[in-house]
Amino acid sequence: MATILIIDDAKTDRELIGSVVLKAGHRPIFASDGAEGIQKAESEKPAMIFLDVVMPGMNGFNACRKLKRSEDTKAIPVVLVTTKNEDSDVFWGKKQGADGHVGKPFTPADLSALISKFVA
């Protein structure tokens, strides 16, 4: 069982993603903003991170960039889960170091496929 960090300011989305993580047999942990998410990533060393982009304070693009530049967290796969689904948003996410991108609304199958891809 792996630990998967879910960073999203929307409680409903955290719970939905968390339920998919549980069904996949893994342990979800949660953060409600980018700064808290970075802190949890550093302390918990999750196997994977689902990261919202549009959040108050530090947005997901900035959080992703910080995670990918840190020696402690750069190897953790980060998947952006966001309403920002234009080609330019996907491109910008990759430039920040994101390993994947899934749009909101998402299906459980979308998330399960990403968990299978990134978590051994």
LUMROFI-448575 format. One line per field, with one value per atom (N, C-alpha, C): chain; residue in one letter; x negated, y, z negated; atom name; residue number from 1. Coordinates in Angstrom, 1 decimal. Layout:
<rs>
kette = A, ...
rest = a, ...
xx = X, ...
yy = Y, ...
zz = Z, ...
atom = CA, ...
nr = NUM, ...
</rs>
This chain:
<rs>
kette = A, A, A, A, A, A, A, A, A, A, A, A, A, A, A, A, A, A, A, A, A, A, A, A, A, A, A, A, A, A, A, A, A, A, A, A, A, A, A, A, A, A, A, A, A, A, A, A, A, A, A, A, A, A, A, A, A, A, A, A, A, A, A, A, A, A, A, A, A, A, A, A, A, A, A, A, A, A, A, A, A, A, A, A, A, A, A, A, A, A, A, A, A, A, A, A, A, A, A, A, A, A, A, A, A, A, A, A, A, A, A, A, A, A, A, A, A, A, A, A, A, A, A, A, A, A, A, A, A, A, A, A, A, A, A, A, A, A, A, A, A, A, A, A, A, A, A, A, A, A, A, A, A, A, A, A, A, A, A, A, A, A, A, A, A, A, A, A, A, A, A, A, A, A, A, A, A, A, A, A, A, A, A, A, A, A, A, A, A, A, A, A, A, A, A, A, A, A, A, A, A, A, A, A, A, A, A, A, A, A, A, A, A, A, A, A, A, A, A, A, A, A, A, A, A, A, A, A, A, A, A, A, A, A, A, A, A, A, A, A, A, A, A, A, A, A, A, A, A, A, A, A, A, A, A, A, A, A, A, A, A, A, A, A, A, A, A, A, A, A, A, A, A, A, A, A, A, A, A, A, A, A, A, A, A, A, A, A, A, A, A, A, A, A, A, A, A, A, A, A, A, A, A, A, A, A, A, A, A, A, A, A, A, A, A, A, A, A, A, A, A, A, A, A, A, A, A, A, A, A, A, A, A, A, A, A, A, A, A, A, A, A, A, A, A, A, A, A, A, A, A, A, A, A, A, A, A, A, A, A
rest = m, m, m, a, a, a, t, t, t, i, i, i, l, l, l, i, i, i, i, i, i, d, d, d, d, d, d, a, a, a, k, k, k, t, t, t, d, d, d, r, r, r, e, e, e, l, l, l, i, i, i, g, g, g, s, s, s, v, v, v, v, v, v, l, l, l, k, k, k, a, a, a, g, g, g, h, h, h, r, r, r, p, p, p, i, i, i, f, f, f, a, a, a, s, s, s, d, d, d, g, g, g, a, a, a, e, e, e, g, g, g, i, i, i, q, q, q, k, k, k, a, a, a, e, e, e, s, s, s, e, e, e, k, k, k, p, p, p, a, a, a, m, m, m, i, i, i, f, f, f, l, l, l, d, d, d, v, v, v, v, v, v, m, m, m, p, p, p, g, g, g, m, m, m, n, n, n, g, g, g, f, f, f, n, n, n, a, a, a, c, c, c, r, r, r, k, k, k, l, l, l, k, k, k, r, r, r, s, s, s, e, e, e, d, d, d, t, t, t, k, k, k, a, a, a, i, i, i, p, p, p, v, v, v, v, v, v, l, l, l, v, v, v, t, t, t, t, t, t, k, k, k, n, n, n, e, e, e, d, d, d, s, s, s, d, d, d, v, v, v, f, f, f, w, w, w, g, g, g, k, k, k, k, k, k, q, q, q, g, g, g, a, a, a, d, d, d, g, g, g, h, h, h, v, v, v, g, g, g, k, k, k, p, p, p, f, f, f, t, t, t, p, p, p, a, a, a, d, d, d, l, l, l, s, s, s, a, a, a, l, l, l, i, i, i, s, s, s, k, k, k, f, f, f, v, v, v, a, a, a
xx = -0.8, 0.0, -0.9, -0.6, -1.4, -0.6, -1.3, -0.7, -0.6, 0.6, 0.8, 1.4, 0.7, 1.0, 2.0, 3.1, 4.0, 4.0, 3.7, 3.6, 4.7, 5.8, 6.9, 7.6, 8.0, 8.7, 10.2, 10.7, 12.1, 12.3, 13.0, 13.1, 13.8, 14.8, 15.5, 14.5, 13.6, 12.7, 11.7, 11.2, 10.3, 10.9, 12.2, 12.9, 13.1, 13.5, 13.7, 12.4, 11.3, 10.0, 9.6, 9.8, 9.4, 10.1, 11.4, 12.1, 11.6, 11.1, 10.5, 9.2, 8.4, 7.1, 7.4, 8.4, 8.7, 9.1, 10.0, 10.4, 9.3, 8.2, 7.0, 6.1, 6.5, 5.7, 4.6, 4.7, 3.6, 4.2, 3.3, 3.6, 3.6, 4.7, 4.7, 4.4, 3.6, 3.4, 3.7, 4.1, 4.7, 4.0, 4.0, 3.6, 4.6, 4.9, 5.9, 5.3, 3.9, 3.3, 1.9, 1.3, -0.1, -1.1, -1.2, -2.2, -2.1, -0.9, -0.6, -1.0, -0.7, -1.0, -2.5, -3.3, -4.8, -5.3, -4.8, -5.2, -4.9, -3.7, -3.3, -4.2, -4.4, -5.2, -6.6, -7.2, -8.5, -8.5, -7.5, -7.5, -7.0, -6.0, -5.4, -6.0, -6.7, -7.3, -6.3, -5.2, -4.2, -4.7, -4.1, -4.5, -4.0, -3.0, -2.4, -1.7, -1.5, -0.7, 0.3, 1.6, 2.6, 2.7, 2.5, 2.4, 3.3, 4.2, 5.1, 4.2, 4.7, 4.0, 4.5, 5.9, 6.5, 6.8, 5.9, 6.0, 5.6, 6.2, 5.7, 4.3, 3.6, 2.2, 1.4, 0.6, -0.3, 0.5, 0.6, 1.3, 0.5, 1.2, 0.6, -0.6, -0.6, -1.8, -3.0, -2.9, -4.0, -4.4, -3.4, -3.7, -4.4, -4.0, -4.6, -6.1, -6.3, -7.7, -8.6, -8.1, -8.8, -9.1, -8.1, -8.3, -9.3, -9.3, -10.2, -11.6, -11.8, -13.1, -13.8, -13.0, -13.6, -14.2, -15.4, -16.0, -15.2, -14.4, -13.6, -12.4, -11.9, -10.6, -10.6, -11.7, -11.7, -11.3, -11.6, -11.3, -9.8, -9.0, -7.6, -6.8, -6.1, -5.2, -4.1, -4.0, -2.9, -2.0, -0.7, 0.4, 1.3, 1.4, 2.3, 3.7, 4.6, 6.0, 6.7, 7.2, 7.6, 8.7, 9.3, 10.2, 9.5, 8.2, 7.4, 6.9, 7.7, 7.5, 7.2, 6.8, 6.4, 5.0, 4.7, 3.4, 2.3, 2.5, 1.4, 1.3, 2.4, 2.3, 1.5, 1.8, 1.1, -0.4, -0.7, -2.1, -2.8, -2.1, -2.7, -2.9, -2.0, -2.1, -3.4, -3.6, -4.8, -6.0, -6.0, -7.2, -7.5, -6.5, -6.7, -7.2, -7.1, -7.6, -6.5, -5.3, -4.2, -4.4, -4.0, -4.2, -2.9, -1.8, -0.5, 0.5, 1.6, 2.6, 4.0, 4.9, 6.3, 7.2, 8.2, 9.2, 10.3, 10.8, 12.0, 13.2, 14.3, 14.5, 13.8, 13.4, 12.7, 13.6, 13.2, 13.8, 12.9, 13.5, 12.6, 11.6, 12.1, 11.2, 10.0, 10.2, 9.1, 8.0, 8.4, 7.5, 6.9, 7.7, 7.2, 6.1, 6.2, 5.2, 3.9, 4.0, 2.8, 2.1, 2.9, 2.4, 1.6, 2.2, 1.6, 0.3, 0.3, -0.9, -2.1, -1.8, -2.8, -3.2, -2.3, -2.5, -2.7, -3.8, -4.2, -3.4
yy = -1.2, 0.0, 1.2, 2.1, 3.3, 4.5, 5.6, 6.8, 7.7, 8.3, 9.3, 10.6, 11.7, 13.0, 13.7, 14.2, 14.9, 16.4, 17.3, 18.7, 19.4, 19.9, 20.5, 21.4, 22.6, 23.4, 23.1, 22.3, 21.9, 20.5, 20.6, 19.4, 18.2, 18.6, 17.5, 16.8, 17.6, 16.9, 16.1, 16.6, 15.8, 14.5, 14.5, 13.3, 12.4, 12.9, 12.1, 11.4, 12.1, 11.6, 10.6, 10.9, 10.0, 8.7, 8.7, 7.4, 6.5, 7.2, 6.4, 5.8, 6.6, 6.1, 4.9, 5.0, 3.9, 2.7, 2.8, 1.7, 1.0, 1.8, 1.2, 0.5, 0.6, -0.1, 0.7, 2.0, 2.9, 3.8, 4.5, 5.4, 6.9, 7.6, 9.0, 9.9, 10.9, 12.0, 13.3, 14.3, 15.5, 16.8, 17.8, 19.1, 20.0, 21.2, 22.1, 23.3, 23.4, 24.4, 24.0, 24.8, 24.4, 24.4, 25.4, 25.4, 24.2, 23.9, 22.7, 21.4, 21.4, 20.2, 20.0, 21.0, 20.9, 20.4, 20.9, 20.5, 19.0, 18.6, 17.1, 16.3, 16.7, 15.9, 15.7, 16.7, 16.6, 15.7, 15.8, 14.9, 13.5, 13.3, 12.0, 11.2, 11.9, 11.2, 10.3, 10.8, 10.0, 9.4, 8.3, 7.7, 8.5, 9.4, 10.1, 11.3, 12.4, 13.5, 13.9, 14.1, 14.7, 16.1, 17.1, 18.5, 19.3, 20.1, 21.0, 22.2, 23.0, 24.2, 25.4, 25.6, 26.8, 26.7, 27.4, 27.4, 28.7, 29.2, 30.4, 30.3, 31.4, 31.4, 30.9, 29.8, 29.2, 28.3, 28.7, 27.8, 26.5, 25.6, 24.3, 24.4, 25.3, 25.4, 25.8, 26.7, 27.1, 26.0, 25.3, 24.2, 23.1, 22.8, 21.7, 22.1, 23.3, 23.8, 23.6, 24.0, 23.9, 22.4, 21.6, 20.1, 19.5, 19.9, 19.3, 19.9, 21.0, 21.6, 21.2, 20.5, 20.1, 18.7, 18.6, 17.3, 16.2, 16.7, 15.8, 15.2, 16.0, 15.6, 15.5, 15.8, 15.8, 14.5, 13.4, 12.1, 11.7, 12.4, 12.0, 12.4, 11.5, 11.9, 12.8, 13.9, 14.9, 14.9, 14.7, 14.8, 16.0, 16.9, 18.0, 17.6, 17.9, 17.6, 19.0, 19.4, 20.8, 21.1, 22.3, 22.8, 23.5, 23.7, 24.4, 23.4, 23.2, 22.1, 22.5, 23.8, 24.2, 23.6, 23.5, 23.0, 23.8, 25.1, 25.9, 25.6, 25.2, 24.8, 23.5, 22.6, 21.3, 21.5, 22.3, 22.7, 23.3, 24.3, 25.0, 24.1, 23.2, 22.2, 21.3, 20.9, 20.1, 20.9, 22.2, 23.0, 23.2, 23.1, 23.1, 21.8, 20.8, 19.4, 18.4, 18.7, 17.8, 16.5, 15.4, 14.1, 13.7, 14.4, 14.0, 15.1, 15.0, 16.1, 15.4, 15.7, 15.2, 16.3, 16.4, 17.5, 17.3, 18.3, 18.3, 18.7, 18.0, 16.8, 15.6, 14.7, 13.5, 12.3, 11.2, 9.9, 9.1, 8.2, 7.4, 6.6, 6.2, 5.4, 6.3, 7.6, 8.5, 8.4, 8.6, 8.6, 7.2, 6.2, 4.8, 4.5, 4.9, 4.6, 5.3, 6.5, 7.3, 6.6, 6.2, 5.5, 4.3, 3.5, 2.3, 2.6, 3.7, 4.1, 4.6, 5.3, 5.9, 5.2, 4.3, 3.6, 2.2, 1.7, 0.2, -0.7
zz = 0.0, 0.0, 0.0, 1.0, 1.1, 0.5, 0.2, -0.2, 1.0, 1.2, 2.3, 1.7, 2.0, 1.5, 2.5, 1.9, 2.7, 2.2, 3.1, 2.8, 3.6, 2.9, 3.5, 2.5, 2.8, 1.9, 1.8, 2.7, 2.7, 2.0, 0.8, 0.0, 0.8, 1.6, 2.4, 3.3, 4.0, 4.9, 4.1, 3.0, 2.1, 1.8, 1.4, 1.0, 2.2, 3.3, 4.5, 4.9, 5.0, 5.3, 4.3, 3.0, 1.9, 2.0, 2.4, 2.5, 3.6, 4.7, 5.8, 5.3, 4.6, 4.0, 3.1, 2.2, 1.3, 2.1, 3.1, 3.9, 4.6, 4.9, 5.6, 4.6, 3.3, 2.3, 1.7, 1.8, 1.3, 0.2, -0.5, -1.6, -1.1, -1.1, -0.8, -1.9, -1.7, -2.7, -2.0, -2.7, -2.1, -2.6, -1.6, -1.9, -1.2, -1.8, -1.2, -0.4, -0.4, 0.4, 0.8, 1.7, 2.2, 1.1, 0.2, -0.8, -1.8, -2.2, -3.1, -2.3, -1.0, -0.2, -0.1, 0.1, 0.1, -1.2, -2.3, -3.6, -3.8, -3.4, -3.6, -2.7, -1.4, -0.5, -1.1, -1.7, -2.3, -3.5, -4.3, -5.6, -5.3, -4.4, -4.2, -3.1, -2.1, -1.0, -0.3, 0.2, 0.9, 2.2, 2.6, 3.9, 5.1, 4.9, 6.0, 5.4, 6.2, 5.8, 6.9, 6.4, 7.3, 6.8, 7.8, 7.4, 8.3, 7.6, 8.2, 8.6, 9.6, 10.1, 9.5, 9.6, 9.1, 7.6, 6.8, 5.3, 4.8, 3.7, 3.1, 2.6, 2.5, 2.0, 3.2, 2.9, 3.9, 4.8, 6.1, 7.0, 7.4, 8.1, 8.4, 9.3, 10.2, 11.1, 10.2, 9.3, 8.4, 7.5, 6.9, 6.0, 6.8, 8.0, 8.8, 9.1, 9.5, 9.7, 8.5, 7.3, 6.1, 5.8, 5.9, 5.7, 6.6, 7.8, 8.8, 8.7, 8.1, 7.9, 6.6, 5.7, 4.4, 4.5, 4.0, 4.0, 3.2, 2.2, 1.4, 2.1, 3.1, 3.7, 5.2, 5.8, 7.3, 8.0, 7.3, 8.0, 7.8, 7.0, 6.8, 8.0, 8.6, 9.8, 9.3, 10.1, 9.8, 11.0, 10.7, 11.7, 11.4, 12.4, 12.2, 12.4, 11.5, 11.7, 11.6, 12.8, 12.9, 13.9, 13.7, 14.7, 15.9, 15.7, 16.7, 17.7, 18.7, 19.7, 21.1, 21.3, 22.6, 22.9, 24.2, 24.6, 23.9, 23.8, 23.2, 21.7, 21.0, 19.6, 19.5, 20.3, 20.3, 20.5, 21.5, 21.9, 20.7, 20.1, 18.9, 17.7, 17.5, 16.5, 16.7, 17.9, 18.2, 18.0, 18.3, 18.1, 16.6, 15.8, 14.3, 13.8, 14.6, 14.2, 13.9, 14.2, 14.0, 14.8, 14.2, 14.9, 15.7, 15.3, 16.0, 15.7, 16.4, 16.4, 16.6, 15.7, 15.9, 15.7, 16.5, 16.4, 15.4, 14.9, 14.1, 15.0, 15.0, 14.1, 14.7, 13.7, 14.1, 13.7, 14.2, 13.9, 13.0, 12.2, 11.4, 12.2, 13.4, 14.3, 14.7, 15.0, 15.3, 14.2, 13.0, 11.8, 11.6, 11.7, 11.5, 12.5, 13.7, 14.8, 14.4, 13.9, 13.5, 12.2, 11.3, 10.1, 10.6, 11.5, 12.0, 12.8, 13.5, 14.2, 13.3, 12.2, 11.4, 10.1, 9.6, 8.3, 8.6, 8.1, 8.4, 7.5
atom = N, CA, C, N, CA, C, N, CA, C, N, CA, C, N, CA, C, N, CA, C, N, CA, C, N, CA, C, N, CA, C, N, CA, C, N, CA, C, N, CA, C, N, CA, C, N, CA, C, N, CA, C, N, CA, C, N, CA, C, N, CA, C, N, CA, C, N, CA, C, N, CA, C, N, CA, C, N, CA, C, N, CA, C, N, CA, C, N, CA, C, N, CA, C, N, CA, C, N, CA, C, N, CA, C, N, CA, C, N, CA, C, N, CA, C, N, CA, C, N, CA, C, N, CA, C, N, CA, C, N, CA, C, N, CA, C, N, CA, C, N, CA, C, N, CA, C, N, CA, C, N, CA, C, N, CA, C, N, CA, C, N, CA, C, N, CA, C, N, CA, C, N, CA, C, N, CA, C, N, CA, C, N, CA, C, N, CA, C, N, CA, C, N, CA, C, N, CA, C, N, CA, C, N, CA, C, N, CA, C, N, CA, C, N, CA, C, N, CA, C, N, CA, C, N, CA, C, N, CA, C, N, CA, C, N, CA, C, N, CA, C, N, CA, C, N, CA, C, N, CA, C, N, CA, C, N, CA, C, N, CA, C, N, CA, C, N, CA, C, N, CA, C, N, CA, C, N, CA, C, N, CA, C, N, CA, C, N, CA, C, N, CA, C, N, CA, C, N, CA, C, N, CA, C, N, CA, C, N, CA, C, N, CA, C, N, CA, C, N, CA, C, N, CA, C, N, CA, C, N, CA, C, N, CA, C, N, CA, C, N, CA, C, N, CA, C, N, CA, C, N, CA, C, N, CA, C, N, CA, C, N, CA, C, N, CA, C, N, CA, C, N, CA, C, N, CA, C, N, CA, C, N, CA, C, N, CA, C, N, CA, C, N, CA, C, N, CA, C, N, CA, C, N, CA, C, N, CA, C, N, CA, C, N, CA, C, N, CA, C
nr = 1, 1, 1, 2, 2, 2, 3, 3, 3, 4, 4, 4, 5, 5, 5, 6, 6, 6, 7, 7, 7, 8, 8, 8, 9, 9, 9, 10, 10, 10, 11, 11, 11, 12, 12, 12, 13, 13, 13, 14, 14, 14, 15, 15, 15, 16, 16, 16, 17, 17, 17, 18, 18, 18, 19, 19, 19, 20, 20, 20, 21, 21, 21, 22, 22, 22, 23, 23, 23, 24, 24, 24, 25, 25, 25, 26, 26, 26, 27, 27, 27, 28, 28, 28, 29, 29, 29, 30, 30, 30, 31, 31, 31, 32, 32, 32, 33, 33, 33, 34, 34, 34, 35, 35, 35, 36, 36, 36, 37, 37, 37, 38, 38, 38, 39, 39, 39, 40, 40, 40, 41, 41, 41, 42, 42, 42, 43, 43, 43, 44, 44, 44, 45, 45, 45, 46, 46, 46, 47, 47, 47, 48, 48, 48, 49, 49, 49, 50, 50, 50, 51, 51, 51, 52, 52, 52, 53, 53, 53, 54, 54, 54, 55, 55, 55, 56, 56, 56, 57, 57, 57, 58, 58, 58, 59, 59, 59, 60, 60, 60, 61, 61, 61, 62, 62, 62, 63, 63, 63, 64, 64, 64, 65, 65, 65, 66, 66, 66, 67, 67, 67, 68, 68, 68, 69, 69, 69, 70, 70, 70, 71, 71, 71, 72, 72, 72, 73, 73, 73, 74, 74, 74, 75, 75, 75, 76, 76, 76, 77, 77, 77, 78, 78, 78, 79, 79, 79, 80, 80, 80, 81, 81, 81, 82, 82, 82, 83, 83, 83, 84, 84, 84, 85, 85, 85, 86, 86, 86, 87, 87, 87, 88, 88, 88, 89, 89, 89, 90, 90, 90, 91, 91, 91, 92, 92, 92, 93, 93, 93, 94, 94, 94, 95, 95, 95, 96, 96, 96, 97, 97, 97, 98, 98, 98, 99, 99, 99, 100, 100, 100, 101, 101, 101, 102, 102, 102, 103, 103, 103, 104, 104, 104, 105, 105, 105, 106, 106, 106, 107, 107, 107, 108, 108, 108, 109, 109, 109, 110, 110, 110, 111, 111, 111, 112, 112, 112, 113, 113, 113, 114, 114, 114, 115, 115, 115, 116, 116, 116, 117, 117, 117, 118, 118, 118, 119, 119, 119, 120, 120, 120
</rs>
